[in-house]
Structure formats: C-alpha cells, structure tokens
C-alpha cells in the first residue's frame, strides 16, 4: 500500500486526483524518455563531453601558440591588455552571478549600474576635485573616489532591489526580468543626462607611465593597478560569502529561501546585502575603467555588461571562481583576436567570443566550473 494511503482507507478510484497525478507524471516521464531517444538531435546528448571539449580546446591552444611563436613581444603586450580587461569583466560578472545565485534573476540593469559608476568616478576625480595629473593628493582622491563609487553603486543597487524587484519576488519569472530591462533603460537615460550623448574624456589620477616587464613587453600603471585591485577585492568577496555569518545566510537563502526564513534568517536583508556587494563590485570596475580608458560613455554598460554576463555563464552562474575564470578567458581571447597577427580583427571580436561560448555551452550548459543540477518534479 502506498505510504500516502492509510491502511483502513478504501482503494482509490481511477478518477482520484492523486492517482491521476501519479499516472500522468509517469506517462510524462515515459513520453519524455521516448522523445529524447527518438529525437533527431538526441545523438548530441549521447556524445561524451570530453570528446567535444578536447578538440575545441586543442584548436584554441594551437591558435594561441601560433600567435605567440610568430610575434612574442606583441603577444605579451596583448596578454597584459587581455588580463586587464578580464579583471574588469570579472568584477562586473560577480554582480550577475551573486544576484542570480540567490534569487535566480538575470539583472540586466547591472551593466548600466557599472556605467553610472564610471561616470560618477570621472566627474568626482576631474570635475569635483580638479585632478589633472598624478600627485600624492591625486592618489588620495583616487582611493576616496573608489570608496565613494562603490558605496554609490551598492546603495543604488539596494534601492533598485527594494522598489523594483522585491515586490515582484513571488511573481512569474518573466515579470522581474522585464522589470530589469526597464531599469536598464532608466539608468541609461540617466547616463545620457549626466554624461551627455557623446563620450567624455577624463584624465587619470594614477601614473601614466609604463613598467617594463622585459622583452619589449610593458604594462601601464592603470592596467597594473586594475589587476592589483581586482585580486584583493575578489578574495574579500569570496571570504565574505564562504567564511562569514552573513555569507552563510546568503548560501542558505540561495539553497532554500523558505527554509532559511523558518530558521530565523532575514531573507530580505540578506538579498539586499547581496545587491550591495554586487553593486560595489560594479562601482570598482567603473572607477578602474575610467583610469584605463580615460573616457565615459552612456552606452558603455550595454556591451561590457553583456560580456560580463557571458563570463558569468561561461564560468558557471553562481560560482564566484567561475566568474573570474570566465572573465579572464574572455579578456584573453578578445585581446588575442583583436591584436594578434593571426586574429580575425576587432570587427569579429564578439563573433569569436560568442562562438566559443556557444560551442562550450552546447555540450556543457552548466559552465566550466558549474555543476549539473536536476530539479525534482
């Protein structure tokens, strides 16, 4: 006798609701298995992952070695640029992976939040403090701007979560997704009003010289500062999520929000703190982007946000280490394609990046460091 039927109860009728659900569920599973077996594309699911990834990675490695052997100095400088861009992508990607990991929302407004952070940083350094070149005071202004920009973007992200996303938390998944797209347009219009429709130039507060790494390879001070700043920020973020009491609450909420609420965790506060962390990372990326590129654009958040989201997906959404790996890989591939002697050129940059992403995700949809999950029906 099934466990959900008491011993003294009469046998269920064929039309009983629970019997119908059980029969219907089994029929659906049987039909799904038959459908997968007979599908014209079903053979893709039977191909071992390593059998597909190995040739892709081998071709990618051969392409990289070919460029290195042909022009080692040029290749070294390209790698430095790729690591710099990869560090920026990783910072922004953490905002995507944190938010998705805890409430399963793709926050399309995150890229435009990064854009506002870059505009805020550029105006604070050059217009508000009047910094035009590197001095001891300029370095102090830089760190003050970094703190204020992270606080500004984090606080703005919390406000967006409170008034735009929280009321829709129990709504169908499409509602908060469309809301995120709408918030993205709102922030972009704020960027047009604040920054203007044309790019604005900003002088860096960091030294403008190069550091020689030998062999004709050099790295600019802003690029080196970006990498040196990104590493401790990502270490601190990982520590917060994995070692602190609040991080434990974040992981509990991501696993089961209802159970976490029953255990006394303030779920709303935890989610707001997650948005604060993601916004702070976007603010730091905005500050370093101004230092590296020297300009701000109202539409900068769309492209960089899209690439950062791609990095999060490539590494495994919800995996902090995967976001770093995805950002660095995309930065390197993009840099080699744009500047290497045997690359396809900048006009094919997005095509190359997304072709590699699609090729990997077709056979490994959970990303490089993600883990496959199954949903119980």
HELIX and SHEET records of a PDB file:
HELIX    1   1 UNK A   17  UNK A   38  1                                  22    
HELIX    2   2 UNK A   42  UNK A   46  1                                   5    
HELIX    3   3 UNK A   49  UNK A   70  1                                  22    
HELIX    4   4 UNK A   72  UNK A  103  1                                  32    
HELIX    5   5 UNK A  110  UNK A  122  1                                  13    
HELIX    6   6 UNK A  123  UNK A  128  3                                   6    
HELIX    7   7 UNK A  136  UNK A  160  1                                  25    
HELIX    8   8 UNK A  161  UNK A  165  3                                   5    
HELIX    9   9 UNK A  166  UNK A  168  5                                   3    
HELIX   10  10 UNK A  173  UNK A  195  1                                  23    
HELIX   11  11 UNK A  221  UNK A  243  1                                  23    
HELIX   12  12 UNK A  245  UNK A  255  1                                  11    
HELIX   13  13 UNK A  257  UNK A  262  1                                   6    
HELIX   14  14 UNK A  267  UNK A  293  1                                  27    
HELIX   15  15 UNK A  300  UNK A  315  1                                  16    
HELIX   16  16 UNK A  320  UNK A  339  1                                  20    
HELIX   17  17 UNK A  346  UNK A  348  5                                   3    
HELIX   18  18 UNK A  349  UNK A  363  1                                  15    
SHEET    1   A 2 UNK A 200  UNK A 201  0                                        
SHEET    2   A 2 UNK A 295  UNK A 296 -1                                        
SHEET    1   B 2 UNK A 210  UNK A 214  0                                        
SHEET    2   B 2 UNK A 217  UNK A 220 -1                                        
END                                                                             
